[in-house]
Amino acid sequence: MKLFVSEGNPHCLKVLVAVEVTGVQCDVQYVNHEENVVPFLSRPALPALLLPSGLHLFSANAICRYLFEVNGQESSDLCNQWLEWEARDLQPALLQALHMAVLQGKGSEVSKVLQGPLNVLDQSLSKGSVLYLTGEAVSLADVVLWAALYPVLSEPSLTVGEHKSLKAWFDRVTSVRGCLPAAQKVLQGKGLQGMKSYMQRQPAPQSSQCRDTQPCNSNPAECEESERFVSEEEMEAAVLTWRKDLNTDPVATSRQHPILPQEGRRNILVTSALPYVNNVPHLGNIIGCVLSADVFSRYGRLRGWNMLFVCGTDEYGTATENKAREEGLTPQQICDKYHAVHSSIYKWFQVDFDFFGRTTTEKQTEIAQNIFWRLHERGFLVEDTVEQLRCESCQRFLADRFVEGICPHCSYPEARGDQCDKCGRLINAVELREPQCKVCKRTPIIRSSKHLFLDLPKLESQLEQWLDKSTSTGDWTANAKQITRSWLRDGLKPRCITRDLQWGTPVPHPDFKEKVFYVWFDAPIGYLSITANYTDKWEKWWKNPHQVELYNFMAKDNVPFHSVVFPCSLLGAQDNYTLVNHLVATEYLNYEDTKFSKSRGVGVFGDMAKDTGIPSDVWRFYLLYVRPEGQDSAFSWADMAMKNNSELLNNLGNFINRAGMFVTKFFEGCVPAMELQQEDKKLLALVGWELQQYIQLMDKVKIRDALKHILNISRHGNQYIQVNEPWKNIKGGDTERQRAGTVTGVSVNIACLLSVMLSPYMPAVSQIIRDQLNAPQSCIDTMLQGSGSFVCALRAGHRIGRVSPLFQKLEADQIESLKKRFGGQQPEDEPTQKKNAASAQPAAAPASPAAEVATENRADPEKAKQLTQAVAEQGEKVRALKAQKAEKAVVTAEVAKLLDLKKQLALAEGKSPEPAPQKGKKK
């Protein structure tokens, strides 16, 4: 095993201590902070553990868990609870504290930040009668928490308060063999200053990341987060805002088409990557492009920005030709058919385009050919002869996506003709080993063909100058910056812009009249042509960089074409084009523990979601909740049910329904008078702060993170109602009834605010809430202006409408049924031959004692050698899954495979496999 670590990285301290304590043999390699040692990640991730099987672990806690399990030390429930607490509560506080101490020189303020978590730890240790967190011996939890706290607790210049039990525990762990040497290696004897280089590369933590926690008496799972500290000044400011009048000037007005840039307004042009027409989009496609762009566009309109949101289907290319051949239609008929499918899917998901167009239009030909000629006239196109793969069976040159083979770099057997999904390297299709035509599975031949190339090296200096400005002033996601930098670091090469196809935008040059434009030259121009089909004044958007901000939404695989290739086309055209200011790229959304696959029936595709009976707003909510903003994420049926039932039903829906029902039941449907007390003012300040965080994050297109603040507000509201018990106070005297009225009035106004904040995420539910509350339109025009204004929108005497529940519970049997339906081929669907082979295993047939002895003596050393390796690899896989806290069902399945391999190994070694222990009562 290889363990990659970097000096000064506090997370690396954890894994080095774990190596020392467990004694597991690892080849430890020190690398710099920026080195990307995990090939399939788009950003550096350290520490990282490379297993012999080729798998990577790149979470410090997961690596530590794996090392302990390799050493035979399984994690107890209490240990797991401490690890969860460390990741959820301690780490955000530590990140804030280290940033303040190392980079800001505010060591004196560290104690305030860490007081809550340290109190939790100290009090838990003081209540216990054992030496360590989980018992009498050092556990995984002790190693992880000690290493996390070491930089702070070992620093003499920091004062973090008296915590006697914590100090005694910390000293005990410090004396364990290997702990201090590991700390010395990471911090190089420099204390906190040894971390400076690492900390300078980390984003500044937001104050919302740092949560104080209440002291607790047992384990961290029982600890509840305390509220954020609110000052008197904040409370008074919140009350002043609360008492302001609603904005009577409409901001989020109905749209008048065509929407054009306006002087004096913030003009924002939003595009989402054009979906390929004959691929029905799956959930990952939807969240990566159109849904994320839709949420931001809806939010921008609520903010009063002048927004235009365009998208459309990308319709040219080989895939369309092949699909047409399969279905017995013309390419244009295929495009017409599937364009309608896409439109229907996005309409059901409530994606609110200003215009959803397509690329098979005259405008596309006109604009693409104009850009081509401008590039040609300015010397940015060059000719070259290219060797291409041609399938004689299909009688065509093969586009990159229609050839597959063995990667020349990493030997991955299913590399595409343009890129390897495993190692991420770009490939020329003729470099593939053992190439195959994906249509007919025949081996293609190499033929030469003359093509035109965009001279990217000639445009490189212009591109870099523009990129420096755009990435420094705009909101580019970290993966977009990194992918772009990697292209530039490797040096740009001329890129082919023509293809030997029939279905595409024709190349107007007489020497290349039999060719069409390559899709990645042609497709991004679709943004321009789609806008031109929306309005003949399209140039006011696309040739107006001083007045228009351009946001591009996409998945990370599309980044280089939007950050390098397309900008070079527009820069070379020298026609004052609007270039991207903000490039927003998601990571990948997987399905459960695998990839989406239409052919294998794995995963939910856009045309299937509405058949599940789950409302589109719930789909939107969950996809946005797990939006892969900083790393890949996965759709999970079990998690979707849990988030629906806990966050939507029990948290958000419960609060809004209770607030409205109290008005109806106790106050005859009219909002009661409110006399604010200190507790109410504090709540107004807390809610106002959450609103401000929401706006700051949404302005930066942190869509998933902003959603958490909506849910935080409803949690505050539920707690407020629970503590104040208006259902009891309403039965008391005048003072109690007045208190019930204030709590009800404040709560129903919070519900109104939530309806506005939810609008970009769940537009239908948002409208239903406002209808139930009979909320004025002006609440939308007020709440999200500036840095956020929580104004009392429903004043005393306001009559609300009929209140009803917003969400329904997703039942376990319903979810299990859906999981099976979209899980692909089930075990009972396996081919008969496979079943028959399985039923013919020797162990399944009864045998006489003599036969058993004969079987035992029939060893197969060669097979045993292979199975020994297989058992070792499967064991690693099981330990890795446990370390990553994979779903129980996944772990169980892999454990079953491991046990089966062990049985096969016993037989190959001439032994009788151990019978499985029988469960049940002893006779």
Buried (B, 14 or more C-beta within 10 A) or exposed (E): BBBBBBBBBBBBBBBBBBBBBBEBEBEBBBBEBEBBBBEEBBBBBBBBBBBEBEBBBBBBBBBBBBBBBBEEBEBBEBBBBBBBBBBBBBBBBBBBBBBBBBBEEBBEEBBBBBBBBBBBBBBBBBEBEEBBBBBEEBBBBBBBBBBBBBBBBBBEEBEBEEBEBBBEBBEBBBEBEBBBEBBEBBBEEEBBBBBEBBBEEBEEBBEBBBBBBBBBEEBBEEBEBEEBEBEEEBBEBBBEBBEEEBBEEEBBEEEEEBBBBEEEEBBBBBBBBBBBBBBBBBBBBBBBBBBBBBBBBBBBBBBBBBBBBBBBBBBBBBBBBBBBBEEEBBBEEBBBBBBEBBBEBBEBBBBBBBBBBBBBBEBBBEBBBBBBBBBBEBEBBEEEEBEBBBBEEBEBBBBBBBBBBBBBBBEBEEBBBBBBEBBBBEBBBBBBEEBBBBBEEEBBEEBEBEBBBBBBEBBBEBBEEBBEEBBEEBBBBEBBBBBBEBBBEEEBEBBBBBBBBBBBBBBBBEEBEEBBBBBBBBBBBBBBBBBBBBBEEBBBBBBBBEBBBBBBBBBBBBBBBBBBBBBBBBBBBEEEBBBBBBBBBBBBBBBBEEBBEEEEBBBBBBBBBBEBEBBBBBBBBBBBBBBBBBEBBBBBBBBBBBBBBEBBBBBBBBBBBBBBBBBBBBBEBBBBEBEBEEBBBBBBBBBBBBBBBBBBBBBBBBBBBBBBBBBBBBBBBBBBBEEBEBBEBBEEEEEBBBBBBBBBBBBBBBBBBBBBBBBBBBBBBBBBBBEBBBBBEBBBBBBBBEEBBBBBBBBEEBEBBEBEEBBBEBEEEBBEEBBEBBBBEEEEEEEEEEEEEEEEEEEEEEEEEEEEEEBBEEEEEEBBEBBBEBBEBBBBBBBBBBBBBBBEEEBEBBBEEBBBBBBBBBBBBBBEBEEEEEEEEEE
